[in-house]
């Protein structure tokens, strides 16, 4: 696919999937297949959304080498072309990242999120060589993960501008910092699809944003699909009201969950389970969610009007 086609497809609601585990913390591929079909049936489809598989939220860095490709294959097959799939590769050197990308491409993903090779202690020129080599080696889209909070991972505005000539680097998972401030968004948005990874969807869209990483869509699609439609139609008051009435209280509760035990997937898996999707718990050392926590979550979701199943899972 060429750059223009990839930019057309990698935008909208990016459903960041959790990975379902059984009681022994082994991947339940059948459950993942069923969930993928459910996501499609409930509106996470081309033109509105994508699914991101095996990212940090999906516990990709904790997976065995044979699990990640099997998971991507499962979702691609279950999606049956109804929704585009993005895979993820985390902080590896150039050679291993290209191997991941080619594997994802062969499995049917149309894009891959790639974090800088932080364990190589890269400078900005190293980061440029890294993404250029990957872009030259593959035919799918690259979403650059701007994770400046890790050492040697922050990508400068000037560096992104140089990446604009890399055919397959088409999107940025955005996070501002002093070397790539929010003021650089309007210009960079002409060259890349900027995907929001924070807490200001309205402001981000106004400055040229072309999508957002979901908070809840894989648990209950209607809310964030409505938010994306509101943003795209310019109904910013409605989008902000949706954020304040739903996302803020959910995130505040999520912070309390995180105080008990870390792990990005812990709370989102609880959200999935509360909505009846049976994805199990995050792998250790993260603690399983307690029944008391689940009851507090179900109470909140019921209060904001979501159809929480009466049968607890």
QUIJOSUL-V601253 format. One record per pair of residues at least 12 apart in sequence whose ideal C-beta (glycine too) atoms are under 10 Angstrom apart, sorted by the first residue. I is the first residue (numbers start at 1). J is the second residue. D is the distance in whole Angstrom. If there is no record, write none. Layout:
I_J_D ; I_J_D
This chain:
1_110_7 ; 1_111_9 ; 1_139_6 ; 1_140_7 ; 1_141_7 ; 1_167_10 ; 1_168_8 ; 1_170_9 ; 2_139_9 ; 2_167_7 ; 2_168_9 ; 2_170_10 ; 3_135_10 ; 3_141_8 ; 3_164_10 ; 3_165_10 ; 3_166_9 ; 3_167_5 ; 3_168_7 ; 3_169_9 ; 3_170_6 ; 3_191_10 ; 3_192_10 ; 4_170_9 ; 5_110_9 ; 5_141_9 ; 5_170_9 ; 6_84_10 ; 6_110_7 ; 6_111_7 ; 6_139_9 ; 6_140_8 ; 6_141_4 ; 6_142_9 ; 6_143_10 ; 6_167_9 ; 6_168_7 ; 6_169_9 ; 6_170_4 ; 6_171_8 ; 6_193_9 ; 7_141_8 ; 7_170_5 ; 7_171_7 ; 7_191_9 ; 7_192_8 ; 7_193_5 ; 7_210_8 ; 8_47_9 ; 8_170_9 ; 8_193_9 ; 8_210_10 ; 9_46_7 ; 9_47_9 ; 9_50_8 ; 9_84_6 ; 9_86_10 ; 9_110_6 ; 9_111_8 ; 9_141_7 ; 9_170_9 ; 9_171_10 ; 9_193_9 ; 10_50_7 ; 10_84_7 ; 10_86_7 ; 10_110_7 ; 10_111_5 ; 10_113_10 ; 10_140_10 ; 10_141_5 ; 10_142_9 ; 10_143_6 ; 10_170_6 ; 10_171_5 ; 10_192_10 ; 10_193_6 ; 10_195_8 ; 10_210_8 ; 10_211_8 ; 11_47_9 ; 11_48_10 ; 11_49_9 ; 11_50_8 ; 11_170_10 ; 11_171_8 ; 11_193_5 ; 11_194_9 ; 11_195_8 ; 11_209_9 ; 11_210_4 ; 11_211_4 ; 11_212_10 ; 11_228_9 ; 11_232_10 ; 12_44_9 ; 12_45_10 ; 12_46_9 ; 12_47_7 ; 12_48_5 ; 12_49_5 ; 12_50_7 ; 12_84_10 ; 12_193_10 ; 12_195_9 ; 12_210_8 ; 12_211_5 ; 12_212_8 ; 12_214_10 ; 12_224_10 ; 12_225_9 ; 12_228_6 ; 12_229_10 ; 12_231_10 ; 12_232_9 ; 13_43_9 ; 13_44_7 ; 13_48_6 ; 13_49_4 ; 13_50_8 ; 13_51_10 ; 13_211_7 ; 13_212_7 ; 13_213_9 ; 13_214_6 ; 13_217_5 ; 13_218_10 ; 13_221_8 ; 13_223_10 ; 13_224_5 ; 13_225_6 ; 13_227_8 ; 13_228_5 ; 13_229_10 ; 14_44_10 ; 14_49_7 ; 14_50_5 ; 14_51_8 ; 14_52_5 ; 14_55_10 ; 14_86_7 ; 14_111_10 ; 14_113_9 ; 14_143_9 ; 14_171_9 ; 14_173_9 ; 14_195_6 ; 14_196_9 ; 14_197_9 ; 14_211_6 ; 14_212_7 ; 14_213_5 ; 14_214_6 ; 14_217_9 ; 14_224_10 ; 15_39_6 ; 15_44_5 ; 15_49_6 ; 15_50_7 ; 15_51_5 ; 15_52_7 ; 15_53_10 ; 15_83_8 ; 15_86_10 ; 15_213_9 ; 15_214_5 ; 15_216_10 ; 15_217_5 ; 15_218_5 ; 15_219_10 ; 15_221_8 ; 15_224_8 ; 15_225_10 ; 16_50_10 ; 16_51_8 ; 16_52_5 ; 16_53_9 ; 16_55_6 ; 16_56_9 ; 16_57_5 ; 16_58_7 ; 16_86_9 ; 16_88_9 ; 16_113_10 ; 16_197_10 ; 16_213_6 ; 16_214_6 ; 16_215_9 ; 16_217_8 ; 16_218_7 ; 16_264_9 ; 16_265_10 ; 16_268_8 ; 17_32_8 ; 17_35_8 ; 17_36_8 ; 17_39_8 ; 17_44_10 ; 17_51_6 ; 17_52_6 ; 17_53_6 ; 17_54_8 ; 17_55_8 ; 17_57_7 ; 17_58_5 ; 17_71_9 ; 17_75_8 ; 17_85_10 ; 17_86_10 ; 17_214_9 ; 17_217_10 ; 17_218_5 ; 17_265_10 ; 17_268_9 ; 17_272_9 ; 17_279_9 ; 18_32_9 ; 18_35_9 ; 18_55_10 ; 18_57_6 ; 18_58_6 ; 18_59_8 ; 18_218_7 ; 18_219_9 ; 18_264_9 ; 18_265_5 ; 18_266_10 ; 18_268_5 ; 18_269_5 ; 18_270_10 ; 18_271_9 ; 18_272_6 ; 18_273_10 ; 18_277_9 ; 18_279_5 ; 18_280_9 ; 18_282_8 ; 19_31_9 ; 19_32_7 ; 19_35_10 ; 19_53_8 ; 19_54_7 ; 19_55_10 ; 19_57_9 ; 19_58_5 ; 19_59_5 ; 19_60_8 ; 19_62_9 ; 19_63_8 ; 19_67_8 ; 19_68_10 ; 19_71_6 ; 19_265_8 ; 19_269_9 ; 19_279_7 ; 19_280_9 ; 19_282_9 ; 19_283_9 ; 20_32_6 ; 20_33_10 ; 20_34_9 ; 20_35_7 ; 20_71_10 ; 20_269_9 ; 20_272_8 ; 20_273_10 ; 20_277_8 ; 20_278_7 ; 20_279_4 ; 20_280_6 ; 21_59_8 ; 21_265_10 ; 21_269_9 ; 21_279_7 ; 21_280_4 ; 21_281_7 ; 21_282_8 ; 21_283_7 ; 22_278_10 ; 22_280_6 ; 23_280_7 ; 23_281_9 ; 24_280_9 ; 25_59_10 ; 25_62_10 ; 25_280_7 ; 25_281_8 ; 25_282_9 ; 25_283_5 ; 25_284_7 ; 26_64_10 ; 26_67_9 ; 26_280_9 ; 26_283_10 ; 27_59_9 ; 27_63_8 ; 27_64_9 ; 27_67_6 ; 27_68_10 ; 27_70_7 ; 27_71_6 ; 27_74_9 ; 27_280_10 ; 28_74_10 ; 28_278_8 ; 28_279_8 ; 28_280_7 ; 29_67_9 ; 29_70_7 ; 29_71_7 ; 29_73_9 ; 29_74_5 ; 29_75_9 ; 29_78_10 ; 30_74_8 ; 30_78_10 ; 31_74_10 ; 31_277_8 ; 31_278_6 ; 31_279_7 ; 31_280_9 ; 32_53_9 ; 32_58_10 ; 32_70_10 ; 32_71_7 ; 32_74_5 ; 32_75_6 ; 32_78_7 ; 32_279_9 ; 33_74_5 ; 33_75_8 ; 33_77_7 ; 33_78_4 ; 33_79_9 ; 34_78_8 ; 34_277_9 ; 34_278_9 ; 35_51_10 ; 35_74_10 ; 35_75_9 ; 35_78_8 ; 35_218_8 ; 35_272_8 ; 35_277_6 ; 35_278_9 ; 35_279_8 ; 36_51_7 ; 36_53_9 ; 36_74_7 ; 36_75_5 ; 36_76_9 ; 36_77_8 ; 36_78_4 ; 36_79_5 ; 36_80_9 ; 36_82_9 ; 36_83_8 ; 36_85_9 ; 37_78_5 ; 37_79_8 ; 37_80_8 ; 37_82_9 ; 38_78_10 ; 38_218_9 ; 38_221_9 ; 38_277_8 ; 39_51_7 ; 39_75_9 ; 39_78_9 ; 39_79_8 ; 39_82_9 ; 39_83_7 ; 39_217_8 ; 39_218_7 ; 39_221_7 ; 39_277_10 ; 40_78_8 ; 40_79_6 ; 40_80_8 ; 40_81_10 ; 40_82_4 ; 40_83_6 ; 40_221_10 ; 41_82_9 ; 41_221_9 ; 42_217_9 ; 42_218_10 ; 42_220_9 ; 42_221_5 ; 42_222_8 ; 42_225_9 ; 43_83_10 ; 43_217_9 ; 43_221_5 ; 43_222_7 ; 43_224_10 ; 43_225_5 ; 43_226_10 ; 44_79_9 ; 44_82_9 ; 44_83_6 ; 44_214_9 ; 44_217_6 ; 44_218_8 ; 44_221_5 ; 44_224_9 ; 44_225_8 ; 45_79_9 ; 45_81_10 ; 45_82_5 ; 45_83_5 ; 45_84_9 ; 45_221_10 ; 45_225_10 ; 46_79_9 ; 46_81_8 ; 46_82_7 ; 46_83_6 ; 46_84_6 ; 46_110_10 ; 47_83_9 ; 47_84_10 ; 48_83_9 ; 48_217_10 ; 48_221_9 ; 48_224_10 ; 48_225_6 ; 48_228_7 ; 48_229_8 ; 48_232_10 ; 49_83_6 ; 49_84_9 ; 49_211_9 ; 49_214_8 ; 49_217_7 ; 49_218_10 ; 49_221_8 ; 49_224_8 ; 49_225_7 ; 49_228_8 ; 50_79_10 ; 50_83_6 ; 50_84_5 ; 50_85_7 ; 50_86_6 ; 50_109_10 ; 50_110_8 ; 50_111_8 ; 50_143_10 ; 50_195_10 ; 50_211_8 ; 50_214_10 ; 51_75_6 ; 51_76_9 ; 51_78_10 ; 51_79_7 ; 51_83_6 ; 51_84_8 ; 51_85_5 ; 51_86_7 ; 51_87_10 ; 51_109_10 ; 51_214_10 ; 51_217_10 ; 51_218_8 ; 52_75_10 ; 52_85_8 ; 52_86_5 ; 52_87_8 ; 52_88_6 ; 52_109_10 ; 52_111_9 ; 52_112_9 ; 52_113_6 ; 52_143_9 ; 52_173_10 ; 52_195_10 ; 52_213_8 ; 52_214_9 ; 52_218_10 ; 53_68_8 ; 53_71_6 ; 53_72_5 ; 53_73_10 ; 53_74_9 ; 53_75_5 ; 53_76_9 ; 53_85_6 ; 53_86_7 ; 53_87_6 ; 53_88_7 ; 53_104_9 ; 53_107_10 ; 53_109_8 ; 53_112_10 ; 53_113_10 ; 54_67_8 ; 54_68_5 ; 54_69_9 ; 54_71_6 ; 54_72_7 ; 54_75_9 ; 54_86_9 ; 54_87_6 ; 54_88_5 ; 54_89_9 ; 54_90_9 ; 54_100_10 ; 54_104_9 ; 54_109_10 ; 54_112_10 ; 54_113_9 ; 55_86_8 ; 55_87_8 ; 55_88_4 ; 55_89_9 ; 55_90_8 ; 55_113_6 ; 55_115_9 ; 55_145_9 ; 55_173_10 ; 55_213_9 ; 55_264_9 ; 55_265_10 ; 56_88_8 ; 56_90_7 ; 56_113_10 ; 56_115_9 ; 56_145_9 ; 56_147_9 ; 56_263_10 ; 56_264_5 ; 56_265_8 ; 57_88_9 ; 57_213_9 ; 57_214_9 ; 57_218_9 ; 57_263_10 ; 57_264_5 ; 57_265_5 ; 57_268_6 ; 57_269_9 ; 57_282_10 ; 58_71_8 ; 58_87_10 ; 58_88_7 ; 58_218_10 ; 58_264_9 ; 58_265_7 ; 58_268_9 ; 59_71_10 ; 59_263_8 ; 59_264_8 ; 59_265_6 ; 59_269_9 ; 59_282_6 ; 59_283_6 ; 59_286_9 ; 60_72_10 ; 60_87_8 ; 60_88_5 ; 60_89_8 ; 60_90_6 ; 60_100_10 ; 60_113_10 ; 61_88_9 ; 61_89_10 ; 61_90_5 ; 61_91_8 ; 61_115_10 ; 62_263_9 ; 62_265_9 ; 62_282_9 ; 62_283_6 ; 62_284_10 ; 62_286_10 ; 63_283_9 ; 68_87_8 ; 68_88_9 ; 68_89_9 ; 68_100_8 ; 68_103_8 ; 68_104_9 ; 68_107_10 ; 69_87_9 ; 69_100_9 ; 69_103_5 ; 69_104_8 ; 69_106_9 ; 69_107_6 ; 70_107_9 ; 71_87_9 ; 71_107_10 ; 72_85_7 ; 72_86_10 ; 72_87_5 ; 72_88_9 ; 72_100_10 ; 72_103_8 ; 72_104_6 ; 72_106_10 ; 72_107_5 ; 72_108_8 ; 72_109_6 ; 72_112_10 ; 73_85_10 ; 73_103_10 ; 73_104_10 ; 73_106_9 ; 73_107_5 ; 73_108_8 ; 73_109_10 ; 74_107_9 ; 75_87_9 ; 75_107_9 ; 75_108_9 ; 75_109_9 ; 76_104_9 ; 76_107_6 ; 76_108_4 ; 76_109_7 ; 76_110_9 ; 77_107_9 ; 77_108_8 ; 79_108_8 ; 81_108_9 ; 84_108_10 ; 84_109_8 ; 84_110_5 ; 84_111_7 ; 84_141_9 ; 85_104_8 ; 85_107_8 ; 85_108_7 ; 85_109_5 ; 85_110_7 ; 85_111_8 ; 85_112_10 ; 85_140_10 ; 86_104_9 ; 86_109_6 ; 86_110_7 ; 86_111_4 ; 86_112_6 ; 86_113_6 ; 86_140_9 ; 86_141_8 ; 86_142_10 ; 86_143_7 ; 86_171_9 ; 87_100_7 ; 87_101_8 ; 87_103_8 ; 87_104_4 ; 87_105_9 ; 87_107_8 ; 87_108_10 ; 87_109_5 ; 87_110_9 ; 87_111_8 ; 87_112_5 ; 87_113_7 ; 87_114_10 ; 87_140_9 ; 88_100_9 ; 88_104_9 ; 88_109_10 ; 88_111_10 ; 88_112_7 ; 88_113_4 ; 88_114_8 ; 88_115_8 ; 88_143_9 ; 88_145_8 ; 89_101_7 ; 89_103_9 ; 89_104_8 ; 89_112_6 ; 89_113_7 ; 89_114_5 ; 89_115_7 ; 89_117_10 ; 89_134_9 ; 89_142_10 ; 89_145_9 ; 90_113_9 ; 90_114_8 ; 90_115_5 ; 90_116_10 ; 90_117_10 ; 90_118_9 ; 90_145_8 ; 90_147_10 ; 91_114_9 ; 91_115_5 ; 91_116_7 ; 91_117_6 ; 91_118_5 ; 91_119_6 ; 91_120_9 ; 91_145_9 ; 91_147_9 ; 91_150_8 ; 91_153_8 ; 92_114_9 ; 92_115_8 ; 92_116_10 ; 92_117_6 ; 92_118_10 ; 92_119_8 ; 92_120_9 ; 92_130_10 ; 93_117_5 ; 93_119_8 ; 93_120_6 ; 93_122_10 ; 93_130_8 ; 94_117_7 ; 94_120_9 ; 94_126_9 ; 94_129_8 ; 94_130_5 ; 94_131_9 ; 94_132_10 ; 94_133_5 ; 94_134_7 ; 94_137_9 ; 95_133_9 ; 95_137_10 ; 96_117_9 ; 97_112_9 ; 97_114_6 ; 97_115_9 ; 97_116_10 ; 97_117_7 ; 97_130_7 ; 97_131_9 ; 97_133_9 ; 97_134_6 ; 97_137_9 ; 97_138_10 ; 97_142_10 ; 98_130_10 ; 98_133_7 ; 98_134_6 ; 98_136_9 ; 98_137_5 ; 98_138_7 ; 99_137_10 ; 100_112_7 ; 100_114_8 ; 100_134_9 ; 100_138_10 ; 101_114_8 ; 101_134_6 ; 101_135_9 ; 101_137_7 ; 101_138_5 ; 101_139_9 ; 101_140_7 ; 101_142_8 ; 101_168_9 ; 102_134_10 ; 102_137_7 ; 102_138_6 ; 102_139_9 ; 102_140_9 ; 104_138_9 ; 104_140_7 ; 105_137_10 ; 105_138_6 ; 105_139_6 ; 105_140_5 ; 106_140_10 ; 108_140_10 ; 109_140_6 ; 109_141_9 ; 110_139_10 ; 110_140_6 ; 110_141_6 ; 111_138_10 ; 111_140_5 ; 111_141_4 ; 111_142_7 ; 111_143_6 ; 111_168_9 ; 111_170_8 ; 111_171_7 ; 112_134_9 ; 112_138_8 ; 112_140_6 ; 112_141_7 ; 112_142_6 ; 112_143_7 ; 112_168_9 ; 113_141_10 ; 113_142_8 ; 113_143_5 ; 113_144_8 ; 113_145_5 ; 113_171_9 ; 113_173_6 ; 113_195_9 ; 113_213_10 ; 114_130_8 ; 114_131_7 ; 114_134_7 ; 114_135_10 ; 114_142_6 ; 114_143_7 ; 114_144_6 ; 114_145_6 ; 114_169_9 ; 114_173_10 ; 115_144_8 ; 115_145_4 ; 115_146_9 ; 115_147_6 ; 115_150_8 ; 115_153_7 ; 115_173_9 ; 116_130_7 ; 116_131_8 ; 116_144_8 ; 116_145_7 ; 116_146_9 ; 116_147_7 ; 116_148_9 ; 116_150_8 ; 116_152_7 ; 116_153_5 ; 116_154_8 ; 116_155_7 ; 117_130_6 ; 117_131_10 ; 117_152_9 ; 117_153_9 ; 118_147_8 ; 118_150_5 ; 118_151_6 ; 118_152_5 ; 118_153_5 ; 119_150_10 ; 119_151_10 ; 119_152_9 ; 120_152_8 ; 121_151_7 ; 121_152_5 ; 122_151_10 ; 122_152_5 ; 122_153_8 ; 122_155_10 ; 123_152_7 ; 123_159_10 ; 124_152_10 ; 124_154_9 ; 124_155_7 ; 124_156_6 ; 124_158_8 ; 124_159_5 ; 124_162_9 ; 124_179_9 ; 125_159_9 ; 125_162_10 ; 126_152_9 ; 127_144_9 ; 127_152_9 ; 127_153_8 ; 127_154_9 ; 127_155_6 ; 127_156_9 ; 127_159_6 ; 127_160_10 ; 127_162_10 ; 127_163_9 ; 128_155_9 ; 128_158_10 ; 128_159_6 ; 128_160_10 ; 128_162_6 ; 128_163_7 ; 128_166_9 ; 131_144_7 ; 131_155_9 ; 131_159_9 ; 131_160_10 ; 131_162_9 ; 131_163_6 ; 131_166_6 ; 131_168_9 ; 131_169_6 ; 132_162_9 ; 132_163_8 ; 132_165_9 ; 132_166_5 ; 132_167_10 ; 132_168_10 ; 132_169_8 ; 133_166_10 ; 134_166_8 ; 134_168_8 ; 134_169_8 ; 135_163_8 ; 135_165_9 ; 135_166_4 ; 135_167_6 ; 135_168_4 ; 135_169_5 ; 135_170_9 ; 136_166_8 ; 136_167_8 ; 136_168_8 ; 137_168_9 ; 138_167_10 ; 138_168_6 ; 139_167_9 ; 139_168_7 ; 140_168_7 ; 140_170_10 ; 141_167_10 ; 141_168_6 ; 141_169_8 ; 141_170_5 ; 141_171_7 ; 141_193_9 ; 142_163_9 ; 142_166_8 ; 142_167_9 ; 142_168_5 ; 142_169_5 ; 142_170_7 ; 142_171_7 ; 142_172_10 ; 142_192_10 ; 143_169_9 ; 143_170_7 ; 143_171_4 ; 143_172_7 ; 143_173_6 ; 143_192_9 ; 143_193_8 ; 143_195_7 ; 143_211_10 ; 143_213_10 ; 144_159_10 ; 144_160_8 ; 144_163_7 ; 144_166_10 ; 144_169_6 ; 144_170_9 ; 144_171_7 ; 144_172_5 ; 144_173_7 ; 144_174_9 ; 144_192_8 ; 144_195_10 ; 145_171_10 ; 145_172_8 ; 145_173_5 ; 145_174_10 ; 145_175_9 ; 145_195_10 ; 145_197_9 ; 146_160_9 ; 146_172_6 ; 146_173_6 ; 146_174_6 ; 146_175_5 ; 146_176_8 ; 146_177_8 ; 146_180_7 ; 146_194_10 ; 146_195_10 ; 146_197_8 ; 147_173_8 ; 147_175_7 ; 147_197_9 ; 148_175_6 ; 148_176_9 ; 148_177_4 ; 148_178_9 ; 148_179_7 ; 148_180_7 ; 149_175_8 ; 149_177_8 ; 154_175_9 ; 154_177_6 ; 154_178_9 ; 154_179_6 ; 154_180_7 ; 155_172_8 ; 155_175_10 ; 155_177_9 ; 155_179_8 ; 155_180_6 ; 156_177_9 ; 156_178_10 ; 156_179_4 ; 156_180_6 ; 156_184_9 ; 157_176_10 ; 157_179_7 ; 157_180_5 ; 157_181_7 ; 157_183_9 ; 157_184_4 ; 157_185_10 ; 157_187_8 ; 157_188_7 ; 158_179_8 ; 158_180_9 ; 158_184_9 ; 159_179_9 ; 159_180_8 ; 160_172_7 ; 160_180_7 ; 160_184_8 ; 160_187_10 ; 160_188_6 ; 160_191_8 ; 160_192_7 ; 161_184_9 ; 161_187_8 ; 161_188_7 ; 161_191_7 ; 161_192_10 ; 163_188_10 ; 163_191_8 ; 163_192_8 ; 164_188_8 ; 164_190_9 ; 164_191_4 ; 164_192_7 ; 165_191_9 ; 169_191_9 ; 169_192_7 ; 170_191_9 ; 170_192_6 ; 170_193_6 ; 171_192_6 ; 171_193_4 ; 171_194_7 ; 171_195_6 ; 171_210_8 ; 171_211_8 ; 172_185_10 ; 172_188_7 ; 172_189_9 ; 172_191_9 ; 172_192_5 ; 172_193_7 ; 172_194_5 ; 172_195_7 ; 172_197_9 ; 172_210_10 ; 173_194_9 ; 173_195_5 ; 173_196_9 ; 173_197_5 ; 173_211_10 ; 173_213_7 ; 174_188_9 ; 174_189_10 ; 174_192_9 ; 174_193_10 ; 174_194_5 ; 174_195_6 ; 174_196_6 ; 174_197_6 ; 174_198_7 ; 174_204_7 ; 174_207_10 ; 174_209_7 ; 174_211_10 ; 174_212_9 ; 174_213_9 ; 175_196_9 ; 175_197_6 ; 175_198_7 ; 176_198_8 ; 182_198_10 ; 182_200_9 ; 182_203_9 ; 182_204_9 ; 182_207_7 ; 183_207_9 ; 184_207_10 ; 185_203_10 ; 185_204_8 ; 185_206_10 ; 185_207_4 ; 185_208_6 ; 185_209_8 ; 186_206_10 ; 186_207_6 ; 186_208_5 ; 187_208_9 ; 188_207_10 ; 188_208_8 ; 189_204_10 ; 189_207_7 ; 189_208_3 ; 189_209_7 ; 189_210_7 ; 190_208_8 ; 192_208_10 ; 192_210_9 ; 193_208_9 ; 193_209_8 ; 193_210_4 ; 193_211_7 ; 194_207_8 ; 194_208_6 ; 194_209_5 ; 194_210_6 ; 194_211_8 ; 194_212_10 ; 195_209_7 ; 195_210_7 ; 195_211_5 ; 195_212_6 ; 195_213_6 ; 196_209_5 ; 196_210_9 ; 196_211_7 ; 196_212_4 ; 196_213_7 ; 196_231_10 ; 197_212_8 ; 197_213_5 ; 198_212_9 ; 198_213_9 ; 199_215_9 ; 199_243_8 ; 199_247_8 ; 199_248_8 ; 199_251_8 ; 200_212_10 ; 200_240_9 ; 200_243_9 ; 201_215_10 ; 201_224_9 ; 201_227_7 ; 201_228_9 ; 201_230_9 ; 201_231_7 ; 201_236_9 ; 201_239_6 ; 201_240_8 ; 201_242_9 ; 201_243_6 ; 201_247_9 ; 202_227_9 ; 202_230_9 ; 202_231_7 ; 202_235_10 ; 202_236_5 ; 202_237_9 ; 202_238_10 ; 202_239_5 ; 202_240_5 ; 202_242_10 ; 202_243_7 ; 203_236_9 ; 203_240_9 ; 204_231_9 ; 205_227_10 ; 205_228_9 ; 205_230_9 ; 205_231_4 ; 205_232_8 ; 205_234_9 ; 205_236_8 ; 205_239_8 ; 206_231_9 ; 206_234_9 ; 206_236_7 ; 209_231_8 ; 210_231_10 ; 210_232_10 ; 211_228_8 ; 211_231_9 ; 212_224_8 ; 212_227_8 ; 212_228_8 ; 212_231_8 ; 214_227_10 ; 214_228_10 ; 214_268_9 ; 215_227_10 ; 215_243_9 ; 215_246_9 ; 215_247_6 ; 215_250_7 ; 215_251_7 ; 215_254_9 ; 215_267_10 ; 215_268_8 ; 215_271_9 ; 216_246_8 ; 216_247_7 ; 216_250_7 ; 216_251_10 ; 216_268_8 ; 216_271_6 ; 216_272_10 ; 216_275_9 ; 216_301_9 ; 216_306_9 ; 218_268_8 ; 218_271_9 ; 218_272_7 ; 218_275_9 ; 218_277_8 ; 218_279_9 ; 219_250_10 ; 219_268_7 ; 219_269_9 ; 219_270_9 ; 219_271_5 ; 219_272_5 ; 219_273_9 ; 219_274_8 ; 219_275_5 ; 219_276_9 ; 219_277_7 ; 219_279_9 ; 219_301_9 ; 219_306_9 ; 220_246_9 ; 220_271_8 ; 220_272_9 ; 220_274_10 ; 220_275_6 ; 220_277_10 ; 220_301_8 ; 220_304_10 ; 220_306_5 ; 220_307_8 ; 220_308_9 ; 222_306_9 ; 222_307_10 ; 223_242_7 ; 223_243_10 ; 223_245_10 ; 223_246_6 ; 223_247_8 ; 223_250_10 ; 223_304_9 ; 223_305_9 ; 223_306_8 ; 224_242_8 ; 224_243_10 ; 224_246_9 ; 224_247_9 ; 226_238_8 ; 226_239_9 ; 226_242_6 ; 226_246_10 ; 227_239_5 ; 227_240_9 ; 227_241_10 ; 227_242_5 ; 227_243_7 ; 227_246_9 ; 227_247_8 ; 230_242_7 ; 230_243_10 ; 245_304_7 ; 245_305_9 ; 246_300_10 ; 246_301_9 ; 246_304_5 ; 246_305_9 ; 246_306_8 ; 247_304_10 ; 249_300_6 ; 249_301_10 ; 249_303_8 ; 249_304_7 ; 250_267_9 ; 250_271_8 ; 250_297_9 ; 250_300_7 ; 250_301_8 ; 250_304_8 ; 250_306_10 ; 251_267_9 ; 252_300_9 ; 253_267_8 ; 253_270_9 ; 253_271_9 ; 253_293_9 ; 253_296_7 ; 253_297_6 ; 253_299_10 ; 253_300_6 ; 253_301_10 ; 254_266_9 ; 254_267_4 ; 254_268_8 ; 254_270_9 ; 254_271_8 ; 254_297_9 ; 255_267_9 ; 256_293_8 ; 256_296_8 ; 257_270_7 ; 257_271_10 ; 257_287_10 ; 257_289_7 ; 257_290_10 ; 257_293_6 ; 257_296_9 ; 257_297_8 ; 260_286_10 ; 260_287_7 ; 260_289_9 ; 260_290_8 ; 260_293_7 ; 261_281_10 ; 261_282_9 ; 261_284_10 ; 261_285_8 ; 261_286_5 ; 261_287_4 ; 261_288_8 ; 261_289_9 ; 261_290_10 ; 262_282_9 ; 262_285_8 ; 262_286_6 ; 262_287_9 ; 263_281_9 ; 263_282_5 ; 263_283_8 ; 263_284_9 ; 263_285_8 ; 263_286_3 ; 263_287_8 ; 264_282_8 ; 264_286_9 ; 265_279_9 ; 265_281_9 ; 265_282_4 ; 265_283_9 ; 265_286_8 ; 266_281_8 ; 266_282_5 ; 266_286_5 ; 266_287_8 ; 266_288_9 ; 266_289_7 ; 266_293_9 ; 267_282_9 ; 267_289_8 ; 267_293_9 ; 267_297_8 ; 268_282_9 ; 269_281_6 ; 269_282_6 ; 269_286_9 ; 269_288_9 ; 269_289_7 ; 270_282_9 ; 270_288_9 ; 270_289_4 ; 270_290_10 ; 270_293_7 ; 270_294_6 ; 270_296_10 ; 270_297_6 ; 270_298_10 ; 271_289_10 ; 271_297_7 ; 271_301_8 ; 271_306_10 ; 272_313_9 ; 273_289_7 ; 273_294_7 ; 273_297_9 ; 273_298_10 ; 273_309_10 ; 273_312_9 ; 273_313_5 ; 274_289_9 ; 274_293_10 ; 274_294_6 ; 274_295_9 ; 274_296_10 ; 274_297_5 ; 274_298_5 ; 274_299_10 ; 274_300_9 ; 274_301_6 ; 274_302_9 ; 274_306_9 ; 274_308_6 ; 274_309_8 ; 274_312_9 ; 274_313_8 ; 275_297_10 ; 275_298_9 ; 275_301_7 ; 275_306_7 ; 275_307_8 ; 275_308_7 ; 275_309_7 ; 275_313_9 ; 276_307_9 ; 276_308_8 ; 276_309_4 ; 276_310_10 ; 276_311_8 ; 276_312_9 ; 276_313_6 ; 277_309_10 ; 277_313_8 ; 278_313_6 ; 279_313_9 ; 280_313_10 ; 291_312_8 ; 294_312_7 ; 294_313_9 ; 295_312_8 ; 298_310_10 ; 298_312_7
